Amino acid sequence: MKDPKASDNVTVSGNPGEMRSALFAHLVMQQSSMAMMLMGKTAHPETGQVVRDLDAAKLFIDLLEMLEFKTKGNLDPEEAALLKQSLMSLRMAFVEAVDASPPPPAESRPEKGSPPSGGAPNAKPNDAAVPPSPSPGEEEHHKKFTKKY
């Protein structure tokens, strides 16, 4: 019975606009925390293990970008600033996570890039060109996350 009274006090003390603003902030922080966890920046709360799933992290970032687009002009300045700052931080962290994880994609890229490189003397110049050549595979991968508004 103390819990319902405590929640009643919160509802009574704050107007519905403040509650919605707090819930919006909670949603943004929840999505941001999930993205950070999936980028390996924070440990999983239950297992304590570092999880790295950049595709899933990108999905959470895309969800926040969609939220920013759909709510443009309808947010309080504080809400808009929170969302903008969270997205900036997540984008920077995502770039760092992608830059820090070339070995796993590089393992799969030589398999895809091996046939074009063919000759050993030209392998080094072609390796420099290999990242663009796997991009069709990456484009297929990125097609899952294209924005359609």
Backbone as a ProteinNet text record, in pm:
[ID]
protein_1_A
[PRIMARY]
MKDPKASDNVTVSGNPGEMRSALFAHLVMQQSSMAMMLMGKTAHPETGQVVRDLDAAKLFIDLLEMLEFKTKGNLDPEEAALLKQSLMSLRMAFVEAVDASPPPPAESRPEKGSPPSGGAPNAKPNDAAVPPSPSPGEEEHHKKFTKKY
[TERTIARY]
80.8	0	85.8	206.5	294.2	338.5	358	399.2	293.9	162.6	64	57.4	71.5	69.1	189.2	303.8	423.1	403.1	345.9	322.3	214	115	12.5	74.6	170.1	235.5	312.5	375.4	449.3	352.1	239.1	141.4	77.5	47.2	-17.1	80	205.7	301.7	344.2	341.8	381.5	261.8	257.1	145.8	169.1	67.1	82.5	192.7	214.2	320.8	457.4	477.3	604.7	624.3	516	526.3	562.5	501.7	532.3	676.4	720.9	858.4	956.3	923.5	1008.8	1007.9	893	885.1	960.9	954.3	1029.5	1179.2	1223.8	1365.2	1406.3	1319.5	1348.3	1360.1	1271.6	1275.7	1406	1445.4	1569	1689	1691.4	1804.1	1806.3	1690.6	1682.7	1737.4	1694.6	1741.9	1892.4	1938.6	2081.1	2162.7	2114	2184.7	2193.4	2085.3	2087.4	2188	2190.7	2286.1	2429	2456.9	2591.6	2631.2	2537.4	2567.7	2599.1	2521.5	2541.7	2666.7	2717.7	2844.8	2963.6	2937	3043.9	3100.1	3030.6	3078.7	3046.8	2940.8	2905.3	2876.3	2890.4	2866.7	2717.2	2679.2	2540.8	2506.1	2393.5	2363	2342.5	2289.9	2264.7	2386.5	2457	2569.2	2703.4	2712.9	2839.2	2936.2	2892.5	2977.4	2958.5	3063.5	3057.1	2995.3	2894.3	2823.6	2856	2887.1	2912.9	2824.4	2725.7	2637.1	2608.7	2695.4	2686.4	2560.6	2511.2	2387	2270.3	2262.1	2154.7	2173	2297.4	2322.8	2277.9	2305.9	2263.7	2112.3	2043.7	1898.3	1846.8	1905.7	1863.4	1891.8	2004.8	2036.8	1936.4	1904.6	1805.7	1668.6	1633.4	1505.6	1502.5	1613	1618.6	1617	1681.7	1677.2	1535	1463.5	1324.5	1241.6	1265.6	1193.1	1220.3	1345.8	1380.8	1306.5	1302.2	1236.2	1085.8	1024.4	879.2	831.2	916.3	874.6	926.3	989.7	1047.7	940.4	970.1	876.9	776	771.3	674.4	738.3	868.7	938.8	969.7	977.4	1026.6	1174.3	1229.3	1372.1	1461.7	1424.2	1504.8	1498.8	1379.9	1364.7	1442.2	1431	1502.6	1653.2	1700.5	1844	1891.2	1812.1	1847.4	1858.3	1761.2	1761.6	1878.9	1903.1	2013.1	2147.4	2167.8	2293.7	2313.8	2207.3	2217	2255.3	2192.5	2224.8	2368	2414.5	2552.8	2649.8	2625.2	2712	2709.3	2589.8	2577.7	2645.1	2631.3	2694.8	2846.2	2899.7	3044.7	3091	3017.5	3052.7	3042.6	2944.8	2930	3048.2	3090.3	3206.7	3329.9	3347.7	3461.3	3452.1	3331	3313.7	3341.7	3299.8	3326.1	3475	3539.7	3683.6	3763.2	3712.3	3782.6	3760.6	3668.9	3637.7	3663.4	3771.5	3798.1	3834.5	3896.1	3932.4	3817.3	3701.1	3595.3	3547.8	3517.8	3479.1	3595.1	3719	3834.4	3850.8	3813.4	3822.6	3728	3611.3	3516.4	3545.7	3605.3	3633	3735.8	3846.3	3939.8	3875.8	3780.9	3713.1	3636.9	3569.2	3494.6	3590	3697.9	3790.8	3900.2	3915	4022.4	4015.2	3901.3	3899.4	3944.2	3902.3	3949.3	4098	4157.1	4298.1	4387.3	4351.9	4419.3	4569.5	4638.6	4784.1	4846.6	4958.6	5025.5	5087.9	5155.8	5213.2	5106.7	4993.3	4887.5	4795.2	4820.3	4730	4725.8	4839	4838.7	4758.7	4777.4	4692.8	4546.1	4516.6	4378	4320.3	4404.1	4355.9	4311.3	4381.9	4338.5	4203.9	4179.9	4052.9	3949.2	3988.6	3897.4	3782.2	3803.6	3688.4	3574.7	3601.9	3489.7	3426.6	3505.8	3447.6	3353.9	3380.3	3280.1	3158.7	3164.2	3051.9	2920.8	2918	2788.3	2728.7	2812.1	2763.1	2721.3	2800.7	2766	2640.7	2626	2506.4	2383.2	2391.8	2280.4	2253.8	2362.2	2349	2288.4	2332.5	2281.9	2140.4	2097.9	1962.1	1861.1	1900.3	1811.2	1781.5	1874.5	1860.7	1842.7	1800.9	1777.6	1656.4	1663.7	1554.3	1453.8	1330.7	1222.5	1117.8	1117.4	1020.8	917.3
-118.7	0	126.1	115.2	230.6	264.5	163.1	188.1	265.7	227.7	307	451.1	470.7	607.4	685.6	619.5	687.1	728.1	639.7	674.9	780.8	777.1	881.5	1016.1	1020	1145.6	1201	1113.5	1158.3	1214.6	1145.4	1190.5	1321.3	1333.4	1453.7	1571	1546.5	1655.7	1704.9	1618.3	1658.2	1657.7	1754.6	1757.4	1654.4	1623.9	1522.4	1556.2	1683	1722.1	1686.5	1706.6	1671.4	1520.3	1446.9	1300.6	1251.7	1309.7	1269.8	1304.4	1418.6	1459.9	1363.5	1323.1	1227.4	1091.8	1049.5	922.4	929	1042.7	1060	1050.8	1119.3	1114.7	972.1	901.5	762.8	676.2	696.2	620.7	646.5	771.8	806.8	743.9	753.2	696.9	544	482.5	337	291.7	357.4	321.9	348	457.7	490.7	386.6	345.9	245.2	112	74.9	-50.2	-41.3	72	88	82.2	149	148.2	7.5	-65.9	-202.3	-288.9	-272.2	-354.3	-314.3	-195	-154.8	-201.8	-262.5	-310.2	-202.9	-90.6	19.5	-2.7	-76.6	-111.2	-261.2	-318.2	-461.5	-488.5	-610.2	-653.6	-653.3	-594.1	-581.2	-713.9	-815	-942.5	-1033.5	-1039.5	-1133.4	-1069.1	-938.2	-870.3	-885	-951.5	-972.2	-858.2	-833.7	-732.1	-794.9	-729.8	-777.6	-683.6	-740.9	-658.2	-706.6	-628.2	-654.4	-519.7	-481	-348.1	-330.5	-437.9	-427.3	-390.4	-455.9	-425.7	-286.1	-246.7	-111.8	-8.2	-34	57.9	68.6	-40.6	-38.4	55.5	50.4	139	285.3	310.4	446.8	493.1	405.3	438.7	466.2	392.5	417	556.7	596	730.5	837.4	810.3	904.9	919.2	808.4	812.5	892.4	871.7	944.9	1094.9	1129.3	1270.2	1329	1255.4	1302.6	1318.4	1218.1	1217.9	1318.9	1355.2	1447.2	1588.9	1613.2	1744.3	1853.1	1953.8	2063.7	2038.3	1918.8	1885.3	1861.2	1881.7	1855.9	1986.5	1977.6	2090.1	2108.9	2226.8	2246	2147.6	2113.9	2019.7	1879.7	1839.3	1707.9	1700.1	1804.4	1806.9	1803.4	1877.9	1879.9	1743.2	1676.6	1542.9	1445.2	1448.1	1357.6	1386.8	1514.2	1553	1512.2	1539.3	1504.7	1354	1281.1	1134.9	1079.2	1131	1084	1117.3	1236.2	1272.3	1178.7	1151.6	1061	920.2	873.2	737.5	725.3	826.5	821.6	818.5	899.3	899.1	764	710.5	580.6	471	481.1	381.5	386.1	506.2	519.6	459.8	487.8	431	278.8	227.2	81.8	16.9	80.1	25.2	31.6	142.1	154.9	57.6	26.7	-63.6	-210.2	-237.5	-377.3	-416.2	-369.3	-418.5	-566.5	-628.9	-769.8	-863.1	-859	-952.2	-931	-806.9	-792.1	-822.4	-794.8	-819.7	-969.3	-1051.6	-1195.8	-1240.9	-1182.3	-1221	-1150.8	-1032.7	-958.5	-1026.7	-1080.1	-1147.8	-1264.9	-1331.7	-1441.7	-1388.3	-1275.9	-1216.8	-1150.2	-1088.5	-1014.6	-1100.1	-1224.9	-1309.7	-1333.4	-1367.5	-1390.1	-1269.7	-1144.2	-1033.3	-1006.7	-1029.3	-996.4	-1091.3	-1216.4	-1314.9	-1313.9	-1220.9	-1219.2	-1165	-1225.1	-1182.7	-1043.7	-1005.9	-872.2	-763	-787.3	-687.3	-699.8	-794.1	-816.6	-696.5	-633.1	-518.6	-401.9	-361.9	-255.6	-295.7	-419.6	-463.3	-470.5	-502.9	-503.2	-364.5	-261.8	-125.9	-100.4	-164.4	-148.2	-250.1	-344	-447.3	-390.5	-292.5	-242.7	-191.3	-122.3	-86.8	-207.8	-309.7	-423.5	-505.6	-523	-592.4	-506	-379.1	-292.4	-341	-414.9	-469.1	-559.5	-642.4	-724.9	-639.4	-535.4	-444.8	-366.2	-331.1	-258.8	-343.3	-473.8	-561.6	-558.4	-558.6	-553	-420.1	-311.4	-179.7	-157.7	-232.8	-218.7	-251.6	-334.2	-366.5	-243.5	-148.5	-34.7	96.7	88.9	212.3	282.7	412.6	492.7	521.3	493.6	523.5	602.5	730.7	815.7	868.4
0	0	0	50.8	49.6	-92.5	-176	-313.8	-392.3	-384.6	-457.5	-407.6	-277.8	-226.2	-275.8	-282.4	-332	-477.6	-557.4	-697.4	-708.2	-617.5	-616.7	-585.3	-492.4	-458.3	-577.7	-653.6	-770.5	-873.3	-893.5	-991.1	-946.7	-818.9	-767.9	-770	-731.1	-724	-861.3	-961.4	-1096	-1189.3	-1277	-1371.5	-1481.8	-1559.4	-1664	-1764.7	-1794.1	-1886.1	-1831.7	-1702.5	-1640.4	-1640.3	-1618.8	-1620.3	-1760.4	-1861	-1998.2	-2033.8	-1986.3	-2011.5	-1944.3	-1821.7	-1750.1	-1820.8	-1869.4	-1941.1	-2073.5	-2140.4	-2264.1	-2235.8	-2131.1	-2094.1	-2059	-1989	-1952.6	-2078.4	-2175.6	-2299.9	-2374.7	-2385.6	-2455.9	-2385.3	-2253.9	-2179.5	-2187.9	-2188.8	-2201	-2336.6	-2443.2	-2576.4	-2588.2	-2531.3	-2535.1	-2459.6	-2343.9	-2264.1	-2337.6	-2404.1	-2480.7	-2595.3	-2663.8	-2774.3	-2721.9	-2610.6	-2552.6	-2510.2	-2452.9	-2410.9	-2532.9	-2639.6	-2759	-2836.7	-2812.3	-2874.1	-2791.5	-2676.6	-2590.7	-2500	-2487.5	-2403.3	-2256.2	-2228.7	-2091.2	-2085.5	-1968.6	-1950.7	-1940.1	-1976.8	-1962.7	-1814	-1775.2	-1631.5	-1559.6	-1626.3	-1560.8	-1560	-1672.3	-1682.6	-1650.3	-1665	-1642.9	-1758.9	-1866	-1982.7	-2082.3	-2158.1	-2263.2	-2386.6	-2439.1	-2556.9	-2672.5	-2788.8	-2908	-3021.3	-3050.9	-3164.2	-3228.8	-3321	-3380.7	-3464.6	-3522.8	-3599.5	-3508	-3394.1	-3299	-3240.7	-3214.4	-3163.2	-3264.4	-3391.7	-3498.4	-3503.3	-3477.5	-3476	-3366.8	-3248.1	-3139.8	-3173.8	-3237.6	-3279.6	-3385.1	-3478.8	-3581.6	-3520.8	-3417	-3349.7	-3287.6	-3226.1	-3168.8	-3277.9	-3391.2	-3502.7	-3555.8	-3563.3	-3606.5	-3507.7	-3380	-3276.4	-3287.9	-3316	-3333.6	-3453.9	-3562.5	-3683.8	-3661.7	-3601.6	-3584.7	-3480	-3385.6	-3279.5	-3301.9	-3416.4	-3443.1	-3432.6	-3351.6	-3330.6	-3220.1	-3165.9	-3061.4	-2925.3	-2916.2	-2790.5	-2719.1	-2587.4	-2508.8	-2542.1	-2518.4	-2546.8	-2471.4	-2348.8	-2269.7	-2331.2	-2375.8	-2436.8	-2568.3	-2648.2	-2776.2	-2753.9	-2652.8	-2623.3	-2575.1	-2491.9	-2443.2	-2559.8	-2648.2	-2762.1	-2855.5	-2882.2	-2970.5	-2911.3	-2782.7	-2716.7	-2710.8	-2683.2	-2679	-2815.1	-2920.3	-3055	-3093.6	-3057.9	-3089	-3018.8	-2891.6	-2815.5	-2872.8	-2906.8	-2961.3	-3097.3	-3179.7	-3311.2	-3297.9	-3208.9	-3187.1	-3132.3	-3037.1	-2979.8	-3085.2	-3175	-3280.2	-3375.7	-3412.1	-3500.2	-3433	-3304.5	-3230.7	-3225.9	-3204.6	-3196.7	-3331.5	-3439.1	-3572.4	-3602.4	-3568.7	-3591.7	-3506.3	-3388.4	-3297.5	-3333.3	-3424.1	-3454.8	-3600.3	-3663.7	-3798.8	-3806.5	-3703.4	-3719.4	-3753	-3685.5	-3725.5	-3869.2	-3914.1	-4053.3	-4148.4	-4108.5	-4194.4	-4218.6	-4121.9	-4141.3	-4251.1	-4259	-4361.9	-4493.6	-4489.4	-4612.1	-4701.4	-4646.7	-4736.7	-4809.3	-4744.6	-4811.9	-4932	-4912.3	-5022.6	-5121.1	-5070	-5153.8	-5213.6	-5173.6	-5223.9	-5374	-5431.9	-5576.1	-5658.4	-5627.9	-5708.7	-5693.8	-5575	-5556	-5633.7	-5649.5	-5733.4	-5726	-5790.9	-5798.1	-5672.2	-5632.3	-5510	-5522.1	-5633.3	-5639.4	-5635.5	-5694.3	-5695.2	-5575.8	-5486.3	-5374.2	-5281.8	-5260.6	-5168.9	-5224.1	-5349.5	-5402.1	-5406.1	-5438.3	-5440.3	-5300.1	-5199.4	-5062.5	-5022.1	-5071.8	-5042.8	-5108.2	-5221.1	-5290	-5243	-5158	-5112	-5031.2	-4939.6	-4865.5	-4954.5	-5066.9	-5152.8	-5221	-5257.1	-5326.5	-5239.2	-5105	-5024.7	-4996.6	-5036.2	-5006.9	-5066.2	-5180.1	-5221.7	-5115.4	-5052	-4942.1	-4824.7	-4800	-4691.7	-4726.9	-4855.9	-4896	-4869.2	-4897.4	-4866	-4717	-4640.3	-4495.4	-4452.3	-4514	-4477.7	-4527.2	-4625.2	-4674.1	-4566.1	-4472.1	-4361.5	-4277.6	-4277.5	-4190	-4265.6	-4389.3	-4461.7	-4403.8	-4408.6	-4353	-4463.2	-4434.6	-4527.5	-4450.8	-4471.7	-4401.8	-4497.1
[MASK]
+++++++++++++++++++++++++++++++++++++++++++++++++++++++++++++++++++++++++++++++++++++++++++++++++++++++++++++++++++++++++++++++++++++++++++++++++++++

